[in-house]
């Protein structure tokens, strides 16, 4: 049974799941489970990568009592859509998501890929409504972080306020890197930069930096990188043939990171 704020948040989440998408395009209902409380952040293995990263001792205990809930959404289902009312940030605990926007002609443009420990929803802070749509690329578990409670906590904790500022700065820097990549790099450089970025992010989580599963399709990668599907497929085949990577379905293994870094001009 849910009580108080937990019940209100769970009800609001499930109500949002049944609404119809923009441009009269129907979206599948989310079929998610919402738990009453998430396990304490202090006990989570993703704490060093997530919102309470710099909190310790008494302040970390206070953060644990904020009332965070956890939800699960299935592959292909929507967490929130553009123009939904902003109320919470979402921390990816397991799985992965993509963010996308709908262009005026109804085309879906992928704008990001999000992994465990990363935060979704910063785009809604300014206007009070989310700018992007978030779709699960696999069965995904998220922690719901009500923003009004985060603000109250930040008011009493300069350390936490600094952490939030760092996360916002990280999002801005990532967006600028994407803009630089799309504006200055050739097609092959864009794909290599994308693969090296994934390798770095997986390594930060303690996973292999040389072998990982691509959760986005070739078409979605092309949308994110501003490339046609045929171009992405051709480049994967070429890199595989040249011995730079090994591709088996969606599993990619980086065989020559130095050569890959040389392509984008970041060789150590």
ABEGO torsion letter per residue (X at the ends): XBBEAAAAAAAAAAAAAABBBBGGBBBBBAGBBBBABBBBAAABAAAAABAAAABBEAAAAAAAAAGBBBBBBBBGBBABBBGBBBABBBBBABEBBBBBBBBAAGBBBBABBBBBGBBBGAAAAAAGBBABBBBBABBBBBBBBBAAAAAAAAAABAAAAAAAAAAAAAAAAAAAAAAAAAAABBAAAAAAAAAAAAAAAAAAAGBBAABBBBABBAAAAAAAAGBBAAAAAAAAAAAAAAGABBBBEABBBBABAAAAAAAAGABX
